[in-house]
Amino acid sequence: MKLIRTENYAEMSLEAGKIIVDKIRTNPSLTLGLATGSTPKGVYDYLIQDHEENGTTYKQVKSVNLDEYIGLSVEDPNSYHYFMNQTLFKHLDINDNQTHIPNGAASDLEQECLRYEQLIKELGGIDLQLLGIGQNGHIGFNEPGTPFTSTTHIVTLAQNTREANSRFFNSLDEVPTHAITMGIASILKSNEILLLVSGERKAEALYKFVNREISEEFPASALKYHSNVTVIADRDALKYI
Ligand code: PGA
């Protein structure tokens, strides 16, 4: 595992953005694994700026997102579909039908999980997966206790995850209780993983990630089984390291 120490959120985003753009320029048809939340926003801003200023093209790039809430429509401003469209996709020349996010409004959710896992396979797997980490160590929506063998599946969100994400909703009651997420095994199949960690609120999680034994009680620890993980963290997140 490689650790890149940065001063702050902006520098973390810049470092990650540079790595991603470099990969796209080397392999213009790569498959990117993308994430939502506060952490990757700065990276997406970097990709947009680079696209506008340097012309990096996404015409052949494919993307698969980690997760989506169950029960929110694609148009719901709190859905991850909406987030990705607004925050990234609509600003790039990426082909709409090459961007993939689990459908949390599918009528048959079990079938949707199978479809999504198969889709990743058909795309030839993920070349580069961008990840954040939850305060409880989750990656994607794989909450503590998720088997490391899990593929795309339906999860019941942990109470602390719902509380953390309630900042985007009017109230905690509005935060969905379930989601679809790529599993830990799906994530580990990626060729390369970039884990971004920013802010003091993630310092304890990063400390545990670095120092604790591998355990299903701390999902991010599964990444230690992967041979190509780069952690990019800022000074506040590195407080205990
Ligand atoms: P955040 O979420 O980027 O909004 O902190 C990360 C996560 O919960 O995985």
Residues whose N, C-alpha, C, O or C-beta is under 5 A from the ligand:
A	BS01	PGA	T36 G37 S38 T39 G132 I133 G134 H138 G140
